[in-house]
């Protein structure tokens, strides 16, 4: 059967018939919005300060240049390089609350993985293998399925890779070279992951240049050289576009200082190398094994650009766990078609079992039809209906009639919701010291009434303040000096933490004024009268 037979029988049927990526989108969108994964987007409290920053931008009509949230850094220079994403979050939160924030997150993540799955089918990877690879990539990404700006970089990186791959294969439109600098104008103001996009573009440009030197056919060499010049031109324009941010070249210097700060990089969990005892990390390890198997059988036919991308993605994923999602997507897109080609070649090997040849031939035929159908079904009617319907529900407070169907909220089992309620009722303006991981939640709940002492904007605080913070939280020598230096009067600590246990040993200096199974609030006896237990 030819691929043409897979085309819908009528334009009306083609409009309403969902494609494979439509189904993937619908399943993942629902799972994140109201299904089994709905607890993930707000599992990271970091999103709290992003929302409040976006709201400040909308109110003041200006992009922040100094920090407004912290007592230790108040008025100091702050590079809010994700300001555009924050603004979108602020607008969505103002209109729909946290339900809309999760709606926006589910939309971006579902679209990313729908494109990933569709691209695997377009590359004629058999449906079972494409499904397995997409699930492995989703599993590796599960460690970061948060409502934070980094998910925008997932979508941009995937889009850039697909566009570059088609450009290299001479299947991209002529305007593709302008896609990169144009989209960079957005990306550089959404998230710092644009650095990876520049690296991927540089990889393809370098591969094209090397191909131009090594190819034997003169026509192929000329084409490759022409493509290399065009790609390096796109790279230069994209680099120039990165200056189109509120901070100009100072942002580049700031990011460079941050990423080369060895103290911070070795102590911030998401910048550490993966711990392969977790399920997400195990999925990434399985993907690496798939890559090795795929490359072992087809070393001679691997394109230079794909080899470079694999090296880049594997290094990025092994260097920092925060890179696992993007690295996994790139790896499965490279390895999937190579691995399936090796399997499909069994259909032509007379030495293989006849039953195996027949099964592989059938699977190849189905894969070809599925890829052709993905190219035909472009209406995406049902995803559009689902997204609009979900937005309407979010605008109605998450209710359909009287039934609550979307109820996004921060997880009170892991975040100090009740303790923060207590602090809010105190109506006191003194700063609150808490863990850096809870700082974003405190900003979301207490700003502008109270500032935090520290939060997880580690690039703002720098290694020295973060070192002081760790000395304090780990009760190392001179921990009390940090309390005095920062003039701490109120602490919100995890119940059972080392610092909380230490403060209980000096009741003449610190008194617990609130406590539950998640958190305990201490206040200095020298500055605050005893507050009643709620």
N, C-alpha and C positions, 0 to 999 in steps of 0.2 A: 504494500500500500504506500502510495506516495504521500509526502507531507501535505500536498494540496487537499487531499481528502479529509484532512483534519479541520478545514475551514468551516465556520458555522454556515448552516444552510441558508440563512437569511441575515440581512443586516439587523433586523429586529431581534433575532435570537442572539446574534453576536453582541448586541448592546446589553441584554439582560443576563446573558450567561456569564457566571463568574469564572475568572481564570484561576490557575493554581495560586498565583501570588495574591489574588483577591481573598481566597480562602485562608491563606496564611495570615494576611493582614487582619481579617475579621477575627480569627481565633486569638491572635496575640493582642489585638486592641481590646477585645472583651476581657481577656485574662488579666491585663494590667489595670483596666478601668474598674471592673467590678467582679472579677473572677479570682482564681487561686493565686495570681501574682499581684493582686491589688495592694498587698501590704508592702511591696518593694519600693515603689517610687518615693514614699515619704519615710523610708527607713533610715535615711541619712539626714540628720538635722541641718546640714550645711545649706539646704535649700532655703532655710528661714531667712538668712541675711540677704540672699539673692532677691527674695520677694520684697523685703523692706527697702532694699536699695533701689529696686525698680519703681516702687511707689514714690520714693523721694525724688527720683528723676522726673517722674510724671508731675509731681507737685511743684518742684522748683524749676522745671524746664531747663535743667543743667546737668552735666555729667560731673560726678564728684571728683575732686582733685585731692581732697584730704579726708581723713577718716572721721566719721561721725559716731561710730558705734562703740568704740573702746575708750576706757578711761586712761589706759597706758599709752595709747597712740592717738588720742583725740587731737585733731588739727595737724597731724603729721601727714606727709605726702602718701597718697594711696593710689595705686594703679588699679582701677576697677575695669580691667580689660574685657570683662564679660558684660559690659553695660547694656548692650543691645538685647541680649537674651534676658537680662534682669528686667529691662523695661517691658518686654513682652510678658514676662511672668507677673510683674506688677499690675499690668492692665488686665490680664486674665483673672488674677486673684481678686482684683477690685470688682469685677463683673460677676464672677461665679464662685469665689472662694477657692478652697483647696481642691474641690471637685474639678474645677477648670484647670488647675495646675496639673493634676493627674491626667486629665483629658489631653492636654497638650503633650505631656510626656508619652502617653500611650500612642498618640498619633505619630510622633517622630520615631519611636522605637519600632512600632509595627510597620511603618513605611520602610524603615531601614532593612528589616529582616525579610519583608516581602520582596524588596528589590534583590536582596541576596539570593533568595530562593528562586526567583524568576530568572536571574542571570545564570544560575547553575543549570536550569532547564534549557535556557537558550544555548548553552554550550553543550547541549545534548548529553548531559549527565542523566543517567536513568533515575526515575522517580524515587526508588528506594534509597539509592546512594545519595541523591540530592537531599532527601528528607533527613537522612542520618547526619550528613555534614552540616546542614542548617541547624539541627538540634544540638550538635556538638558546639557550634559557634554560639548558639543561644545559651547553652550551659556555661560556656566559658565567660559569657557576658553577664551571667546572673550575679556576679560579684559587684556589678556596677549598674544595675537596673534602677538608677535613682533619677529623681526629677532635678537634675543638675545640667548646666550648660554643656557638659562633655558629650551628651548624646547628639548634639548638633554636629560635633566633629566626626562621630560615627557615620552620619549620613553624608557629610561632605567628602570624607576620605573614600568611602565606597563609591560615590559618584565619580570622583576624580579617577580612581583606578579603572572603572569601567570605561570611561571616556578615553583614557590614555591607551587602554588595551585595544579599543576599536580604532583609534587613530593609528596605532602601530600596524594594525591589520588592514589599513586603508578602507575601513568601513564606517568612518566618521564623517560628518558633513564638514565643509570647508571652514565654517565659523567656529569649530571646536577649539581652536587656539585661543579664541577670545573668552571661552568659558572660564578658564582658570583665573585670569586677572579680574574678570568681572565678579565671579563668585568670591574671590578673595576679599573684595571690598566688604562683603558681609561677614565672611568667616573670621577675619581678624578682629572684628568687634563682637563676635559671639563667644569665642573660646580660644584658648591658647593652643589647641590641637592643630592649628594651621601649620605649625612646624612640621608635622608629619606629612601633610599635604605637599609642602615644598620638597620634602625628602623623596616622596614617591615620584613627583614630577622630575626631580633631578635624576632619579634612577632611570626613568624611561629615556630622558634626553641623553644620558651617558651611554645607555645601551645602544641607542640609535647611532651615536657617534662611533662606538666601537664596531658596530655592524658595518658601518660605511668603510671602515679600514680593513675589515677581515673578509667580507663577502667576495666571492670569485666573480660572479656575474656583474659586468660593468653597469647594466641597467639597475640592478638591485643596489649596487653601491651608490649610484647617483640618487636613487630614491631615498635610501637610508640617510645619506648626507643632507639631502633637502629636508627630510623629516627632523633630523637632529638640529639643524639651524632653526627650524620653526619651533621645536620644543624648547630649545634654549632661549629663544625669543620670548615664548610664553612664560618660561621660568623667570626671566628678567623682569617682565611686566608684572608678574605675580609678586615678586619680591618688592617691586616698587609700590604695589598696591597695599602691602602690609604697613606702609607708613601712614596710610589713610585711617588713622585712629586718633582719638583725642589727645594722645600723649606723644605722637610722632616716634622718632627714633629712640626716645627715652624709654619707651616700652620695651624695645628690643634689648637695651642694656639691662633693664630691670629683670626681664625673663632670663637672660643669660646669667646674671648674678644669682638668681634664685635656683636655677637648675644646676649650677656648678657649686652650690653651697653643700659641701660634702657632709657637714653635720646634719643639716635638715634632710637631705636625701637619704641618709642612713637611718633616720629615726621616724620619718613620716611613713606610716604603714603602707599607703598605696604606692609609694615610690620605691618600696623594697621589692626584691625579687620574689616571685610567687612561692607560696608554701604549698607544695603539692599534696598536702593532706586534705585540702578542701575539694569539694566537688567541682567548682569552677576551674580550679587549677588542673584537676585530673582530666577534665574535658580538653583543656589546652594541650596537655601531654598526649592525649589520644590523637589530637589533630597533628601534632608533630610526628607521631608514629605513622599516620596516614601519609604525610608528606614524604617521609623516608621511603615507605613502600612504593609510592608513586614514582619517585625519582629513581629508585633502584632499577626499575624495569624499563625506563625510557630516558636514560641519561643523554643519549645522542640527539634526541629531538626536542630537548627543553630549550625554550627561547632564553636568550641572555637576559632580557628584561625580567622574565619570570624568576630566573635564578637570583637576580639582585633583589627582587621584591621579597622572595622567601628569606633571604639572608637578613634583610631589613626587618621584616615582620617577626622572625624568630628572635632576633636580638632584642627588639623592642619589648616583646612579650616576656622574655627571660630577664630583662633588665628591671622592669617595673610592672607590678601586677595591674596597675591602672591601664596598661596598654593591651591587656589580654583580649578585650572585645574586638578592637580594630585589627590586631594581629591575627586573631582567629578568622575573621572574615576574609582578609587578604589571603591567608594560607589555604582555606578551603576553596576559594575561587581559582587559585592556581593549581592545586593538587587534584581537585575533583575531576576535571576533564582529562587530565593525564592518566589518573587511575582508571577512569572508565574506558578510555581508549585501550589501555592494556587489557582490560577484561573483554572488551568488544572484539579485540583481535583474536580471541579464542574461537570465534565463529568461523574463521578462515583457516584455522589450523587443523589439518586432517588427522594429526596425531591425537587430538583431544577427543573425549567421548562424544558420541553423536548426540546423546541427550543434552550434554552441556553445551554443545555448539548450537543446538536448536533453541535452548533457553536463552542463551546470550543473544542470538539473532533476533528472537522475539523482543527481548528487552531493549535492544538497540533500535528496533523499529518503533516501539512505544516511545522511547526517548526522543526520537526524531519527530514523531507526531506531537508530543507534548511541547517540544521547543517551538514547532511551527504554530501551535495553537496559542502559546504565550505571545507570539508576535502578532497574532490576529486579534486577540481579545484585549482591547485597549480602552474600553469604555469605563471600566471600574465603577459601575453603577452602584453596586451594593456597598462597597467601602464608603463611597460618598454619602449614601443614605445613612449608614451607620454612624459616620462622623458627625453629620448634621443633627441626627436624632439625639446622639449622646450630648452634643452641645446644648440642645434645647432642654434636655433633662437637667444638665448642670445649671443652666440659667434659672431653672425652677427649683433650685435647692437640692437637686439630686432625686427629686420625687417624680413618680408617675402616678397621677391622682393622689392618693394618700399613702402610697407605698414608697418607702425609701429604697431606691435601687442603686444609687451611687452615694457612698458615704466615706469620702477620703478624709483621713485625719492622721495626725502623728501618733505613733504607737506609744501609748502610755505605759506599756509594760517595759519599754526600754528607755523611755525619756521621762524626765521628772515633771510630768504634767501637773500633778497635785501640788508638788512643792512650789512650782512656779505660780500656781493659783494663789498660794499662800503669800508669796513675795509680792504679787500684784495687789493683794488686799492690804498689804502693809502701807502702801502709798508713801514709800520712802525713796529718795532719789539717789542713795549711795550706790556705787558700782558693786557688781556681784562677781566674785571669782568662782568659776566652775571649770569643768574639764573643757579642753579645746573642742572635743567632739559634741558637747552640749551647747557650745557658744552660739551657734547659728539658731538653735531653738530658742535660747534666751532672748536673742535679738528680735526674733519673730514675735515673741510673746510680750516682752517688756519694753522694747524701744517705743517711744523716746523717754518713758518714765525713768528707766535705769539703763546704765551702760554695762557692758561686760568688761572684765579685766583682760581676757584673752579669748580668742576663738580660733577656728581652724584656717584663717587666712595667714598661713605661715609665712608667705612672702612679704606680708606687711610687717609682721613682728620681728622677723629676722632670727638668726641662729642664737644670738645672745639672750634675747628675751625668752625664746623657746627653751634654751638651756636652763634659765632661771625657773621657768615653769616646771620643767621636769625635776629639778632639784626639790622644788616645793612639793609636787604631787607624789614623788617617791620618797619623801621625808629623808633626803640625804643631808649630810652636814651643811649647816648654814641655811636650812629651810626656813627657819624663823626670821632670818635676815631678809629673805624675799618678801615675807608678809609685811615687814616693817617698811621696806623700800617702796612697795606698791601701796602702802597705807590701806590694807585690806580690813574692812569692817564686817563684811558679809560673805560667807562661803556657801555654795551649793555643791555638795559632793556626793558621789555614789555611796550608798550604804555599804559599809564594810570595806571601804577603801583605806589605804594606808594612812592618808592624811586625816581622814575622819577618825580613825582609831587613835591616832596621836592626840588630836584635839580633845578627845574624851578624857585623856589622862591629865589634862590641865584645865579642870572646870573653873578654876579661879580666873582664867583668862578668856575662855570660850564656852559659850552655852549653846546646846542644841535647842532651837526654838520650834523646829518642825522635823518630823521623821516619819517615813513610811518604808515599805519594803524596797523602794527604788533609790531614794535619796534622803539626805539629811541636810538641814539648813543650820549653820552655826552663825552666831553673831558675837562680836567682841563685847565683853562686859565693860570695857573702858569707854565705849561710845554709845551703846544702845541699851535702853531698858529692856527688861525681859518681856518678850511678846507672848501672848497667850497661845496655847496649842489649839488649833482649830478643831 
